[in-house]
Amino acid sequence: MGMEWIKPGVLLGSLVYALMGVVIFWLCFIIIDKITPYDLWEEIVEKQNQALGMVVAAMSLGICIVVAAAIH
């Protein structure tokens, strides 16, 4: 159980799954941004809407948990 994670196959598999997770998360986030009736970035960053920021953070964590569970 010592250095198994250094093997090329294990390392490559981990990188591929990590990249897949990031891409799936980003696509889900873009879809949700398009579904909402306003621009999330403008509301959160420019108008300092903290409540929306918390909702988006919770949504992001939820998507990440689902993607991680599906990949695992």
Biopython code that builds the backbone (N, CA, C, O; Angstrom):
import numpy as np
from Bio.PDB.StructureBuilder import StructureBuilder

atoms = [
    (1, "MET", "N", (0.826, -1.193, 0.000)),
    (1, "MET", "CA", (0.000, 0.000, 0.000)),
    (1, "MET", "C", (0.865, 1.249, 0.000)),
    (1, "MET", "O", (0.347, 2.343, 0.225)),
    (2, "GLY", "N", (2.149, 1.125, -0.241)),
    (2, "GLY", "CA", (3.058, 2.249, -0.132)),
    (2, "GLY", "C", (2.933, 3.264, -1.242)),
    (2, "GLY", "O", (2.361, 4.335, -1.039)),
    (3, "MET", "N", (3.454, 2.952, -2.409)),
    (3, "MET", "CA", (3.583, 3.947, -3.477)),
    (3, "MET", "C", (2.697, 3.603, -4.677)),
    (3, "MET", "O", (3.089, 3.858, -5.816)),
    (4, "GLU", "N", (1.525, 3.036, -4.451)),
    (4, "GLU", "CA", (0.644, 2.647, -5.556)),
    (4, "GLU", "C", (0.116, 3.847, -6.324)),
    (4, "GLU", "O", (-0.149, 3.739, -7.521)),
    (5, "TRP", "N", (-0.042, 4.976, -5.668)),
    (5, "TRP", "CA", (-0.629, 6.137, -6.341)),
    (5, "TRP", "C", (0.336, 6.781, -7.327)),
    (5, "TRP", "O", (-0.077, 7.629, -8.118)),
    (6, "ILE", "N", (1.613, 6.401, -7.300)),
    (6, "ILE", "CA", (2.589, 6.980, -8.222)),
    (6, "ILE", "C", (2.599, 6.231, -9.561)),
    (6, "ILE", "O", (3.161, 6.729, -10.537)),
    (7, "LYS", "N", (1.997, 5.067, -9.617)),
    (7, "LYS", "CA", (1.971, 4.305, -10.867)),
    (7, "LYS", "C", (1.304, 5.140, -11.961)),
    (7, "LYS", "O", (0.325, 5.836, -11.694)),
    (8, "PRO", "N", (1.825, 5.076, -13.184)),
    (8, "PRO", "CA", (1.292, 5.924, -14.265)),
    (8, "PRO", "C", (-0.203, 5.712, -14.531)),
    (8, "PRO", "O", (-0.927, 6.677, -14.776)),
    (9, "GLY", "N", (-0.669, 4.466, -14.486)),
    (9, "GLY", "CA", (-2.084, 4.215, -14.750)),
    (9, "GLY", "C", (-2.988, 4.837, -13.695)),
    (9, "GLY", "O", (-4.028, 5.411, -14.018)),
    (10, "VAL", "N", (-2.588, 4.721, -12.446)),
    (10, "VAL", "CA", (-3.381, 5.285, -11.349)),
    (10, "VAL", "C", (-3.372, 6.804, -11.420)),
    (10, "VAL", "O", (-4.414, 7.438, -11.252)),
    (11, "LEU", "N", (-2.219, 7.385, -11.664)),
    (11, "LEU", "CA", (-2.101, 8.833, -11.750)),
    (11, "LEU", "C", (-2.892, 9.386, -12.932)),
    (11, "LEU", "O", (-3.582, 10.397, -12.799)),
    (12, "LEU", "N", (-2.795, 8.735, -14.078)),
    (12, "LEU", "CA", (-3.535, 9.180, -15.256)),
    (12, "LEU", "C", (-5.040, 9.054, -15.039)),
    (12, "LEU", "O", (-5.802, 9.944, -15.415)),
    (13, "GLY", "N", (-5.465, 7.950, -14.435)),
    (13, "GLY", "CA", (-6.888, 7.776, -14.147)),
    (13, "GLY", "C", (-7.415, 8.855, -13.216)),
    (13, "GLY", "O", (-8.512, 9.377, -13.418)),
    (14, "SER", "N", (-6.637, 9.188, -12.199)),
    (14, "SER", "CA", (-7.047, 10.237, -11.265)),
    (14, "SER", "C", (-7.158, 11.588, -11.968)),
    (14, "SER", "O", (-8.101, 12.342, -11.729)),
    (15, "LEU", "N", (-6.202, 11.886, -12.824)),
    (15, "LEU", "CA", (-6.247, 13.157, -13.560)),
    (15, "LEU", "C", (-7.428, 13.219, -14.514)),
    (15, "LEU", "O", (-8.072, 14.259, -14.645)),
    (16, "VAL", "N", (-7.713, 12.100, -15.184)),
    (16, "VAL", "CA", (-8.852, 12.072, -16.119)),
    (16, "VAL", "C", (-10.158, 12.271, -15.370)),
    (16, "VAL", "O", (-11.006, 13.052, -15.801)),
    (17, "TYR", "N", (-10.333, 11.569, -14.247)),
    (17, "TYR", "CA", (-11.567, 11.721, -13.480)),
    (17, "TYR", "C", (-11.689, 13.115, -12.881)),
    (17, "TYR", "O", (-12.791, 13.661, -12.820)),
    (18, "ALA", "N", (-10.595, 13.695, -12.442)),
    (18, "ALA", "CA", (-10.639, 15.057, -11.915)),
    (18, "ALA", "C", (-11.035, 16.047, -13.009)),
    (18, "ALA", "O", (-11.847, 16.942, -12.777)),
    (19, "LEU", "N", (-10.470, 15.886, -14.180)),
    (19, "LEU", "CA", (-10.806, 16.763, -15.297)),
    (19, "LEU", "C", (-12.267, 16.589, -15.709)),
    (19, "LEU", "O", (-12.961, 17.567, -15.988)),
    (20, "MET", "N", (-12.726, 15.344, -15.744)),
    (20, "MET", "CA", (-14.141, 15.090, -16.062)),
    (20, "MET", "C", (-15.053, 15.770, -15.043)),
    (20, "MET", "O", (-16.059, 16.374, -15.414)),
    (21, "GLY", "N", (-14.707, 15.673, -13.770)),
    (21, "GLY", "CA", (-15.517, 16.295, -12.737)),
    (21, "GLY", "C", (-15.590, 17.799, -12.884)),
    (21, "GLY", "O", (-16.660, 18.388, -12.733)),
    (22, "VAL", "N", (-14.466, 18.423, -13.177)),
    (22, "VAL", "CA", (-14.440, 19.878, -13.353)),
    (22, "VAL", "C", (-15.259, 20.292, -14.573)),
    (22, "VAL", "O", (-16.001, 21.272, -14.517)),
    (23, "VAL", "N", (-15.132, 19.559, -15.663)),
    (23, "VAL", "CA", (-15.881, 19.888, -16.887)),
    (23, "VAL", "C", (-17.389, 19.713, -16.663)),
    (23, "VAL", "O", (-18.177, 20.569, -17.065)),
    (24, "ILE", "N", (-17.785, 18.628, -16.034)),
    (24, "ILE", "CA", (-19.211, 18.408, -15.767)),
    (24, "ILE", "C", (-19.752, 19.484, -14.840)),
    (24, "ILE", "O", (-20.848, 20.001, -15.059)),
    (25, "PHE", "N", (-18.990, 19.825, -13.803)),
    (25, "PHE", "CA", (-19.427, 20.889, -12.898)),
    (25, "PHE", "C", (-19.593, 22.205, -13.651)),
    (25, "PHE", "O", (-20.596, 22.897, -13.480)),
    (26, "TRP", "N", (-18.628, 22.546, -14.469)),
    (26, "TRP", "CA", (-18.683, 23.813, -15.196)),
    (26, "TRP", "C", (-19.876, 23.856, -16.147)),
    (26, "TRP", "O", (-20.546, 24.883, -16.257)),
    (27, "LEU", "N", (-20.146, 22.737, -16.838)),
    (27, "LEU", "CA", (-21.304, 22.687, -17.732)),
    (27, "LEU", "C", (-22.607, 22.842, -16.960)),
    (27, "LEU", "O", (-23.503, 23.561, -17.402)),
    (28, "CYS", "N", (-22.726, 22.178, -15.813)),
    (28, "CYS", "CA", (-23.925, 22.317, -14.984)),
    (28, "CYS", "C", (-24.101, 23.748, -14.509)),
    (28, "CYS", "O", (-25.214, 24.274, -14.503)),
    (29, "PHE", "N", (-23.012, 24.374, -14.112)),
    (29, "PHE", "CA", (-23.086, 25.750, -13.641)),
    (29, "PHE", "C", (-23.522, 26.690, -14.764)),
    (29, "PHE", "O", (-24.327, 27.593, -14.535)),
    (30, "ILE", "N", (-23.005, 26.489, -15.957)),
    (30, "ILE", "CA", (-23.398, 27.331, -17.102)),
    (30, "ILE", "C", (-24.870, 27.140, -17.427)),
    (30, "ILE", "O", (-25.575, 28.107, -17.717)),
    (31, "ILE", "N", (-25.338, 25.892, -17.381)),
    (31, "ILE", "CA", (-26.755, 25.621, -17.647)),
    (31, "ILE", "C", (-27.640, 26.314, -16.611)),
    (31, "ILE", "O", (-28.650, 26.921, -16.967)),
    (32, "ILE", "N", (-27.272, 26.229, -15.354)),
    (32, "ILE", "CA", (-28.063, 26.878, -14.306)),
    (32, "ILE", "C", (-27.999, 28.394, -14.445)),
    (32, "ILE", "O", (-28.988, 29.077, -14.182)),
    (33, "ASP", "N", (-26.858, 28.929, -14.851)),
    (33, "ASP", "CA", (-26.742, 30.367, -15.080)),
    (33, "ASP", "C", (-27.663, 30.810, -16.210)),
    (33, "ASP", "O", (-28.247, 31.891, -16.144)),
    (34, "LYS", "N", (-27.796, 29.988, -17.241)),
    (34, "LYS", "CA", (-28.673, 30.334, -18.367)),
    (34, "LYS", "C", (-30.149, 30.205, -17.989)),
    (34, "LYS", "O", (-30.989, 30.938, -18.511)),
    (35, "ILE", "N", (-30.468, 29.269, -17.079)),
    (35, "ILE", "CA", (-31.863, 29.053, -16.684)),
    (35, "ILE", "C", (-32.382, 30.200, -15.823)),
    (35, "ILE", "O", (-33.551, 30.573, -15.928)),
    (36, "THR", "N", (-31.528, 30.759, -14.978)),
    (36, "THR", "CA", (-31.966, 31.834, -14.085)),
    (36, "THR", "C", (-32.285, 33.092, -14.885)),
    (36, "THR", "O", (-31.671, 33.339, -15.923)),
    (37, "PRO", "N", (-33.239, 33.887, -14.410)),
    (37, "PRO", "CA", (-33.673, 35.063, -15.185)),
    (37, "PRO", "C", (-32.723, 36.259, -15.115)),
    (37, "PRO", "O", (-33.009, 37.295, -15.715)),
    (38, "TYR", "N", (-31.606, 36.144, -14.402)),
    (38, "TYR", "CA", (-30.665, 37.258, -14.279)),
    (38, "TYR", "C", (-29.249, 36.725, -14.373)),
    (38, "TYR", "O", (-29.023, 35.517, -14.295)),
    (39, "ASP", "N", (-28.299, 37.631, -14.541)),
    (39, "ASP", "CA", (-26.894, 37.256, -14.661)),
    (39, "ASP", "C", (-26.314, 37.034, -13.266)),
    (39, "ASP", "O", (-26.203, 37.975, -12.480)),
    (40, "LEU", "N", (-25.944, 35.795, -12.960)),
    (40, "LEU", "CA", (-25.444, 35.469, -11.631)),
    (40, "LEU", "C", (-24.192, 36.258, -11.280)),
    (40, "LEU", "O", (-24.067, 36.761, -10.164)),
    (41, "TRP", "N", (-23.269, 36.368, -12.220)),
    (41, "TRP", "CA", (-22.005, 37.062, -11.944)),
    (41, "TRP", "C", (-22.259, 38.527, -11.594)),
    (41, "TRP", "O", (-21.686, 39.047, -10.636)),
    (42, "GLU", "N", (-23.101, 39.181, -12.355)),
    (42, "GLU", "CA", (-23.388, 40.595, -12.094)),
    (42, "GLU", "C", (-24.070, 40.771, -10.742)),
    (42, "GLU", "O", (-23.729, 41.683, -9.989)),
    (43, "GLU", "N", (-25.024, 39.912, -10.434)),
    (43, "GLU", "CA", (-25.745, 40.015, -9.164)),
    (43, "GLU", "C", (-24.821, 39.804, -7.967)),
    (43, "GLU", "O", (-24.910, 40.523, -6.972)),
    (44, "ILE", "N", (-23.937, 38.814, -8.070)),
    (44, "ILE", "CA", (-23.084, 38.475, -6.927)),
    (44, "ILE", "C", (-21.919, 39.443, -6.787)),
    (44, "ILE", "O", (-21.647, 39.930, -5.689)),
    (45, "VAL", "N", (-21.229, 39.728, -7.886)),
    (45, "VAL", "CA", (-20.000, 40.520, -7.803)),
    (45, "VAL", "C", (-20.275, 42.017, -7.814)),
    (45, "VAL", "O", (-19.761, 42.752, -6.971)),
    (46, "GLU", "N", (-21.073, 42.463, -8.755)),
    (46, "GLU", "CA", (-21.250, 43.905, -8.899)),
    (46, "GLU", "C", (-22.292, 44.481, -7.937)),
    (46, "GLU", "O", (-22.104, 45.572, -7.397)),
    (47, "LYS", "N", (-23.380, 43.754, -7.723)),
    (47, "LYS", "CA", (-24.438, 44.250, -6.837)),
    (47, "LYS", "C", (-24.303, 43.734, -5.409)),
    (47, "LYS", "O", (-25.101, 44.095, -4.545)),
    (48, "GLN", "N", (-23.292, 42.886, -5.150)),
    (48, "GLN", "CA", (-22.996, 42.367, -3.804)),
    (48, "GLN", "C", (-24.197, 41.666, -3.168)),
    (48, "GLN", "O", (-24.480, 41.866, -1.987)),
    (49, "ASN", "N", (-24.898, 40.850, -3.946)),
    (49, "ASN", "CA", (-26.051, 40.114, -3.449)),
    (49, "ASN", "C", (-25.557, 38.887, -2.677)),
    (49, "ASN", "O", (-25.272, 37.847, -3.271)),
    (50, "GLN", "N", (-25.457, 39.014, -1.355)),
    (50, "GLN", "CA", (-24.904, 37.948, -0.526)),
    (50, "GLN", "C", (-25.838, 36.744, -0.430)),
    (50, "GLN", "O", (-25.373, 35.607, -0.357)),
    (51, "ALA", "N", (-27.129, 36.978, -0.428)),
    (51, "ALA", "CA", (-28.074, 35.867, -0.350)),
    (51, "ALA", "C", (-27.961, 34.987, -1.593)),
    (51, "ALA", "O", (-27.962, 33.760, -1.487)),
    (52, "LEU", "N", (-27.867, 35.591, -2.743)),
    (52, "LEU", "CA", (-27.705, 34.826, -3.974)),
    (52, "LEU", "C", (-26.361, 34.111, -3.990)),
    (52, "LEU", "O", (-26.253, 32.996, -4.499)),
    (53, "GLY", "N", (-25.346, 34.745, -3.438)),
    (53, "GLY", "CA", (-24.034, 34.102, -3.339)),
    (53, "GLY", "C", (-24.091, 32.836, -2.514)),
    (53, "GLY", "O", (-23.468, 31.835, -2.868)),
    (54, "MET", "N", (-24.833, 32.866, -1.414)),
    (54, "MET", "CA", (-24.986, 31.673, -0.579)),
    (54, "MET", "C", (-25.757, 30.580, -1.310)),
    (54, "MET", "O", (-25.421, 29.401, -1.199)),
    (55, "VAL", "N", (-26.781, 30.961, -2.050)),
    (55, "VAL", "CA", (-27.556, 29.975, -2.813)),
    (55, "VAL", "C", (-26.686, 29.337, -3.894)),
    (55, "VAL", "O", (-26.731, 28.122, -4.085)),
    (56, "VAL", "N", (-25.904, 30.135, -4.594)),
    (56, "VAL", "CA", (-25.024, 29.611, -5.637)),
    (56, "VAL", "C", (-23.940, 28.724, -5.026)),
    (56, "VAL", "O", (-23.569, 27.710, -5.617)),
    (57, "ALA", "N", (-23.431, 29.093, -3.858)),
    (57, "ALA", "CA", (-22.426, 28.262, -3.186)),
    (57, "ALA", "C", (-23.012, 26.909, -2.803)),
    (57, "ALA", "O", (-22.367, 25.878, -2.994)),
    (58, "ALA", "N", (-24.221, 26.905, -2.267)),
    (58, "ALA", "CA", (-24.874, 25.646, -1.906)),
    (58, "ALA", "C", (-25.155, 24.799, -3.149)),
    (58, "ALA", "O", (-24.975, 23.581, -3.136)),
    (59, "MET", "N", (-25.594, 25.455, -4.212)),
    (59, "MET", "CA", (-25.843, 24.747, -5.463)),
    (59, "MET", "C", (-24.549, 24.147, -6.010)),
    (59, "MET", "O", (-24.545, 23.015, -6.495)),
    (60, "SER", "N", (-23.467, 24.891, -5.937)),
    (60, "SER", "CA", (-22.178, 24.404, -6.419)),
    (60, "SER", "C", (-21.717, 23.187, -5.621)),
    (60, "SER", "O", (-21.246, 22.207, -6.198)),
    (61, "LEU", "N", (-21.848, 23.247, -4.310)),
    (61, "LEU", "CA", (-21.485, 22.098, -3.484)),
    (61, "LEU", "C", (-22.351, 20.885, -3.805)),
    (61, "LEU", "O", (-21.857, 19.759, -3.856)),
    (62, "GLY", "N", (-23.637, 21.118, -4.019)),
    (62, "GLY", "CA", (-24.530, 20.016, -4.379)),
    (62, "GLY", "C", (-24.133, 19.361, -5.692)),
    (62, "GLY", "O", (-24.094, 18.135, -5.792)),
    (63, "ILE", "N", (-23.842, 20.169, -6.689)),
    (63, "ILE", "CA", (-23.403, 19.622, -7.985)),
    (63, "ILE", "C", (-22.109, 18.855, -7.823)),
    (63, "ILE", "O", (-21.948, 17.773, -8.389)),
    (64, "CYS", "N", (-21.180, 19.411, -7.050)),
    (64, "CYS", "CA", (-19.890, 18.733, -6.849)),
    (64, "CYS", "C", (-20.065, 17.393, -6.150)),
    (64, "CYS", "O", (-19.390, 16.426, -6.505)),
    (65, "ILE", "N", (-20.945, 17.313, -5.174)),
    (65, "ILE", "CA", (-21.170, 16.047, -4.472)),
    (65, "ILE", "C", (-21.779, 15.014, -5.411)),
    (65, "ILE", "O", (-21.382, 13.849, -5.392)),
    (66, "VAL", "N", (-22.734, 15.427, -6.228)),
    (66, "VAL", "CA", (-23.353, 14.501, -7.181)),
    (66, "VAL", "C", (-22.330, 14.015, -8.204)),
    (66, "VAL", "O", (-22.278, 12.821, -8.498)),
    (67, "VAL", "N", (-21.521, 14.913, -8.747)),
    (67, "VAL", "CA", (-20.502, 14.532, -9.728)),
    (67, "VAL", "C", (-19.477, 13.600, -9.095)),
    (67, "VAL", "O", (-19.092, 12.601, -9.703)),
    (68, "ALA", "N", (-19.032, 13.915, -7.880)),
    (68, "ALA", "CA", (-18.048, 13.053, -7.199)),
    (68, "ALA", "C", (-18.620, 11.675, -6.939)),
    (68, "ALA", "O", (-17.920, 10.678, -7.116)),
    (69, "ALA", "N", (-19.873, 11.593, -6.524)),
    (69, "ALA", "CA", (-20.490, 10.296, -6.267)),
    (69, "ALA", "C", (-20.658, 9.501, -7.562)),
    (69, "ALA", "O", (-20.487, 8.282, -7.573)),
    (70, "ALA", "N", (-20.989, 10.186, -8.638)),
    (70, "ALA", "CA", (-21.166, 9.491, -9.914)),
    (70, "ALA", "C", (-19.844, 8.980, -10.464)),
    (70, "ALA", "O", (-19.795, 7.898, -11.049)),
    (71, "ILE", "N", (-18.782, 9.735, -10.287)),
    (71, "ILE", "CA", (-17.466, 9.320, -10.797)),
    (71, "ILE", "C", (-16.860, 8.242, -9.915)),
    (71, "ILE", "O", (-16.190, 7.333, -10.406)),
    (72, "HIS", "N", (-17.093, 8.342, -8.628)),
    (72, "HIS", "CA", (-16.487, 7.373, -7.695)),
    (72, "HIS", "C", (-17.106, 6.018, -7.922)),
    (72, "HIS", "O", (-16.745, 5.054, -7.246)),
]
sb = StructureBuilder()
sb.init_structure("model")
sb.init_model(0)
sb.init_chain("A")
sb.init_seg("    ")
for serial, (resi, resn, name, xyz) in enumerate(atoms, 1):
    if name == "N":
        sb.init_residue(resn, " ", resi, " ")
    sb.init_atom(name, np.array(xyz, "f"), 0.0, 1.0, " ", f" {name:<3s}", serial, name[0])
structure = sb.get_structure()
